Amino acid sequence: MALRINDEIPNLHVTTDLGEYDLHDWIGDSWAIFFSHPKDFTPVCTTEFGAVAQLSDDWAKRGTKVMGISVDGVAEHKSWKGDIEKTAGASAGFPIIADEDLTVAKALDMLPADAYLPDGRTPAHSATVRSVFIVAPNKKVQLMMTYPMSVGRNFAEVLRALDALQKTYDAPLATPANWETGQDVIVALSLDDAAAAEKYGALDIKLPYLRFAKDPA
């Protein structure tokens, strides 16, 4: 079954380099980011996991937990973290799922149900396991991104998207293209002009259906 935005993330029991977790219990009342990759000890993914480690304070400020996903095992994860920390200059304190049987990759719709890992596999055998999932405290997927192996993920964009999701979560708001924290937001059409102005202050009405308000910090 395909995973879509607003679907509840499966409550899988996972083994990581930092212990075992049920995903819903691990998320708790926090936001969560799951980011996956096809193999440990690969160049692009080493830089990406390093970027996540460098942003540890930023995740914490936003009440967000991060967890990696890989189809390698716990021993490989623990060893690989040494390389990540050496190149990033930051501690990789987040857990990495050891998804050797592909249960998580298949449940999150990154690999087909009949996928398997052959002997002597290369990253190409699990190339589609290069995704980012942002999950809200209600355990529902809010955003998904999938990248090819040749393009490193931009975690500054993941952070920006997280800010936008938290800004608009359960609020009649949206964010425009290229929005950054502090910039004006779009008021949803579920509020008429009077109700929108009462809730968010003076409106900048560009079009009847495009109304901006100051960022309600």
C-alpha positions in Angstrom: 0.0 0.0 0.0 1.4 3.4 -1.0 2.2 5.9 1.7 0.7 9.4 1.1 0.7 12.7 2.9 -1.7 12.7 5.9 -1.3 8.9 6.2 -0.4 7.7 9.6 3.2 6.4 9.7 3.2 2.6 10.5 3.9 1.9 14.1 6.9 -0.4 13.3 9.1 -2.0 15.9 12.7 -1.1 14.8 16.2 -2.0 15.8 18.7 0.9 15.7 22.3 1.4 16.8 21.0 3.1 19.9 18.4 0.4 20.9 14.9 -0.8 19.9 11.9 1.4 19.5 8.2 1.4 18.5 8.0 4.3 16.1 4.9 5.9 17.6 6.3 5.7 21.1 9.6 7.1 19.9 7.8 10.1 18.2 5.7 10.7 21.4 4.4 14.3 21.3 7.3 15.6 19.1 7.7 16.3 15.5 9.9 13.7 13.8 12.1 13.4 10.7 13.0 10.1 9.1 15.7 10.2 6.5 16.9 7.1 4.7 19.8 6.1 2.5 20.8 3.0 0.5 24.1 2.0 2.1 26.6 2.9 4.8 30.1 4.1 3.9 28.9 5.9 0.8 30.1 9.4 -0.1 27.0 11.5 -0.6 25.2 9.9 2.4 28.1 10.5 4.7 27.9 14.3 4.0 24.1 14.2 4.4 24.2 12.4 7.8 26.9 14.9 8.8 24.7 17.8 7.9 21.9 16.3 10.1 24.4 16.0 13.0 25.5 19.6 12.6 21.8 20.7 12.9 21.2 19.0 16.2 20.5 22.2 18.1 18.1 23.4 15.4 16.1 20.2 15.5 15.9 20.5 19.3 14.8 24.1 19.2 11.9 22.9 17.0 10.9 20.0 19.3 11.9 17.6 16.5 13.5 14.2 16.7 15.5 12.7 13.9 16.1 9.1 13.0 18.1 7.7 10.1 17.1 4.6 8.1 19.6 2.2 6.3 19.4 -1.3 5.0 22.7 -2.1 6.7 23.1 -3.5 10.2 23.8 -2.1 13.6 27.5 -2.9 13.6 27.9 -1.1 10.3 26.0 1.9 11.6 28.2 2.2 14.7 31.3 2.0 12.7 30.1 4.4 10.0 29.2 7.0 12.6 32.9 7.5 13.2 33.3 8.6 9.6 30.3 10.8 9.8 31.5 12.6 13.0 35.1 12.9 11.6 34.0 14.6 8.4 31.2 16.7 10.0 32.9 17.8 13.2 29.7 17.0 15.1 28.3 14.2 17.1 25.8 11.9 15.3 23.6 11.3 18.4 20.5 10.3 16.5 19.5 6.6 16.0 19.8 4.8 12.6 17.4 2.0 11.9 19.0 -1.3 10.8 16.5 -2.3 8.1 18.3 -5.3 6.8 15.1 -7.2 6.1 13.7 -4.1 4.2 10.6 -4.0 6.4 10.8 -0.3 6.9 11.8 0.5 3.3 8.8 -1.4 2.1 6.3 -0.1 4.7 7.3 3.5 3.8 6.9 2.7 0.1 10.5 3.2 -0.8 10.9 -0.3 -2.3 8.4 -2.7 -3.9 7.0 -5.6 -1.9 9.1 -8.2 -3.8 12.4 -6.3 -3.3 15.4 -8.2 -1.8 19.1 -7.6 -1.3 21.3 -9.9 -3.3 24.7 -11.1 -2.2 27.4 -8.6 -3.2 24.8 -5.9 -3.5 25.7 -2.3 -4.3 23.8 1.0 -3.4 22.1 0.7 -6.8 20.0 -2.3 -5.5 18.3 0.0 -2.9 18.7 3.4 -4.7 15.2 4.5 -4.0 15.8 4.3 -0.3 16.8 8.0 -0.3 13.8 9.8 1.2 12.9 12.3 3.8 9.7 12.1 5.8 8.5 14.8 8.2 5.9 13.5 10.7 3.7 15.6 13.0 2.9 14.7 16.6 -0.3 13.1 15.4 1.9 10.5 13.7 0.8 11.6 10.3 3.2 12.2 7.4 3.3 15.9 6.5 5.9 15.9 3.8 7.9 13.5 1.7 11.0 14.1 -0.5 12.9 11.5 -2.6 16.3 12.2 -4.2 18.5 10.3 -6.6 21.9 9.0 -5.4 23.8 11.6 -7.3 22.2 14.7 -5.6 22.9 15.5 -2.0 19.9 16.5 0.0 19.6 20.1 1.2 18.9 19.9 4.9 18.6 23.7 5.1 15.5 23.2 2.9 14.3 20.4 5.2 14.6 22.8 8.1 12.8 25.5 6.2 10.0 23.1 5.3 9.7 22.0 8.9 9.4 25.7 10.0 6.6 26.1 7.5 4.8 23.0 8.5 4.9 24.0 12.2 3.7 27.5 11.3 0.7 26.2 9.4 -0.1 23.1 11.5 -3.8 23.2 12.6 -3.9 26.9 11.6 -5.7 28.6 8.7 -2.4 29.6 7.1 -0.1 28.7 4.3 3.3 29.8 3.2 4.2 31.2 -0.2 7.0 30.2 -2.5 10.5 30.6 -1.0 9.0 31.5 2.4 11.4 32.0 5.4 10.6 32.4 9.0 9.5 36.0 9.8 8.1 36.7 6.3 4.4 37.2 5.6 2.1 34.2 5.4 -1.0 33.5 3.3 -4.3 33.4 5.1 -6.6 30.5 4.1 -9.8 31.1 2.3 -11.7 29.4 5.1 -11.7 32.9 6.8 -13.4 35.8 5.1 -11.6 39.2 5.1 -13.2 40.4 8.3 -12.4 37.2 10.2 -8.9 37.1 8.8 -8.2 40.7 9.8 -9.6 40.1 13.3 -7.3 37.0 13.7 -4.1 38.2 12.0 -4.3 41.9 11.7 -4.2 44.1 8.6 -4.2 42.1 5.4 -2.2 42.7 2.2 -4.7 41.6 -0.4 -3.0 40.9 -3.7 -6.0 39.0 -5.2 -9.3 38.0 -3.8 -7.8 34.5 -3.2 -4.3 35.7 -2.3 -4.2 37.5 1.1 -1.0 38.0 3.1 -0.7 38.7 6.8 2.3 39.3 9.1 3.9 36.2 10.4 2.2 35.5 13.7 5.4 34.6 15.6 
